[in-house]
Amino acid sequence: MRRLIYLGALALVLVVLIAPSARATGLQTTTTVYIKDFYFSPAKITVEPGTTVTWVNKGRHPHTVTSFDGQFDSGTLWPGESYKVIFKGHGTIGYYCAIHPSMTGSVSVGTPVFSGGAQPMGGQPMGGQPMPSGY
C-alpha cells in the first residue's frame, strides 16, 4: 500500500513538472476554424500567443479570411483550401469574409473573448503573421 502511495506521489510530481514544459515547447499551439456556408465555426476563439490558427474552407463556395485592420488576408479560399496565421502578442482581432461581409469572427490572444470584437484595455497590437497553405 505504501508503495502505491509513493508511485502516485511520483506520478503527480511528474505531471506538475512536465505539463508546463509541454506548453513551452509548443506541443499544443494549433487550432482550426472551419469556414462553412456562410459562417465561421467557431466564430470566436481564444488562443495563447504563438498559436497557429488554420482556417479550412469546408463550404461549397469561395470565402476569404480578412482582418478588419489589414494584418492578414487569405485571398480567395476555394472549397478544401486552407490558410494559416501565427498570432503573437495580446489582444483581440476581428476578421470577416470579403466575399460575404456578414461572415465575421474574432481571435483573442492571451485574453478572454469580448463580445462585439472590443479591444481589451491595455491590449498590445497583435502580430498576426500570414503563412500560405502547405506550411
C-alpha positions as CSV (number, residue, x, y, z in Angstrom):
1,M,0.0,0.0,0.0
2,R,2.8,2.4,0.9
3,R,4.5,1.7,-2.4
4,L,1.3,2.6,-4.3
5,I,1.1,5.9,-2.4
6,Y,4.8,6.7,-3.4
7,L,4.1,5.9,-7.0
8,G,1.0,8.1,-7.0
9,A,3.0,11.0,-5.5
10,L,5.8,10.5,-8.0
11,A,3.3,10.5,-10.9
12,L,1.8,13.7,-9.6
13,V,5.2,15.4,-9.4
14,L,6.0,14.3,-12.9
15,V,2.7,15.7,-14.2
16,V,3.4,19.1,-12.5
17,L,6.9,19.2,-13.9
18,I,6.2,18.0,-17.4
19,A,2.9,19.9,-18.2
20,P,4.4,23.4,-18.2
21,S,7.3,22.3,-20.4
22,A,5.0,20.7,-22.9
23,R,3.2,24.0,-23.3
24,A,6.6,25.9,-23.6
25,T,7.7,23.6,-26.4
26,G,4.6,24.3,-28.5
27,L,3.0,20.9,-28.5
28,Q,-0.5,22.3,-28.4
29,T,-0.2,25.5,-30.4
30,T,-2.6,25.0,-33.2
31,T,-6.3,25.4,-33.6
32,T,-8.7,25.1,-36.5
33,V,-11.6,27.3,-37.6
34,Y,-13.9,25.8,-40.2
35,I,-15.4,28.0,-42.9
36,K,-18.9,26.9,-43.8
37,D,-21.7,28.3,-45.9
38,F,-22.0,31.1,-44.6
39,Y,-20.3,31.3,-41.2
40,F,-17.0,30.6,-39.3
41,S,-17.1,27.7,-36.8
42,P,-16.3,28.6,-34.1
43,A,-16.6,32.3,-34.8
44,K,-14.9,33.5,-31.6
45,I,-11.8,31.8,-30.3
46,T,-9.2,32.4,-27.6
47,V,-5.6,31.2,-28.1
48,E,-2.2,31.7,-26.4
49,P,0.5,33.8,-28.0
50,G,2.4,31.8,-30.6
51,T,-0.6,29.7,-31.6
52,T,-1.2,28.9,-35.3
53,V,-4.8,29.3,-36.4
54,T,-5.8,27.4,-39.5
55,W,-9.0,28.3,-41.4
56,V,-10.3,25.4,-43.6
57,N,-13.0,26.1,-46.2
58,K,-15.5,23.2,-45.7
59,G,-18.2,25.0,-47.6
60,R,-19.3,24.8,-51.2
61,H,-18.5,28.4,-52.0
62,P,-15.3,30.5,-52.1
63,H,-14.5,32.6,-49.0
64,T,-11.7,34.8,-47.5
65,V,-10.3,35.3,-44.0
66,T,-9.6,39.1,-43.9
67,S,-8.7,41.0,-40.7
68,F,-10.5,44.3,-40.3
69,D,-7.2,46.1,-39.6
70,G,-5.3,44.7,-42.6
71,Q,-2.9,42.5,-40.7
72,F,-3.8,39.4,-42.8
73,D,-5.8,38.4,-45.8
74,S,-6.1,34.9,-47.2
75,G,-7.2,35.8,-50.6
76,T,-9.9,33.6,-52.1
77,L,-10.1,30.2,-50.5
78,W,-11.8,27.7,-52.6
79,P,-13.6,24.6,-51.1
80,G,-11.0,22.4,-49.5
81,E,-8.3,25.1,-49.3
82,S,-6.8,26.4,-46.0
83,Y,-5.0,29.4,-44.6
84,K,-2.8,29.8,-41.5
85,V,-1.8,32.7,-39.3
86,I,0.6,32.7,-36.3
87,F,-0.7,35.0,-33.6
88,K,1.7,36.8,-31.3
89,G,1.2,39.5,-28.7
90,H,-2.0,40.1,-26.8
91,G,-5.4,41.5,-27.9
92,T,-8.4,40.7,-30.0
93,I,-8.5,40.9,-33.7
94,G,-11.7,40.7,-35.8
95,Y,-11.9,39.3,-39.2
96,Y,-14.5,38.7,-42.0
97,C,-15.1,37.2,-45.4
98,A,-14.5,39.9,-48.0
99,I,-16.8,38.0,-50.4
100,H,-19.6,37.6,-47.8
101,P,-19.1,40.5,-45.3
102,S,-21.8,39.3,-43.0
103,M,-19.5,36.4,-42.1
104,T,-17.4,37.6,-39.1
105,G,-15.2,36.2,-36.4
106,S,-12.5,37.1,-33.9
107,V,-9.3,35.7,-32.4
108,S,-8.4,36.8,-28.8
109,V,-4.8,36.2,-28.0
110,G,-3.9,35.7,-24.3
111,T,-7.2,37.3,-23.3
112,P,-10.8,36.3,-22.9
113,V,-13.2,36.7,-25.8
114,F,-15.1,40.0,-25.6
115,S,-18.4,40.4,-27.3
116,G,-18.6,42.9,-30.2
117,G,-14.9,42.5,-31.1
118,A,-13.9,45.1,-28.5
119,Q,-10.2,45.6,-27.9
120,P,-9.4,44.7,-24.2
121,M,-8.0,47.6,-22.1
122,G,-4.2,47.6,-22.2
123,G,-4.0,45.2,-25.2
124,Q,-1.0,45.5,-27.4
125,P,-1.1,45.4,-31.1
126,M,-1.2,41.9,-32.5
127,G,1.4,40.4,-34.8
128,G,-0.5,38.1,-37.0
129,Q,1.9,36.6,-39.5
130,P,0.2,35.0,-42.5
131,M,1.6,31.7,-43.8
132,P,0.4,30.3,-47.1
133,S,-1.3,26.9,-47.1
134,G,1.1,24.0,-47.1
135,Y,3.5,25.2,-44.4
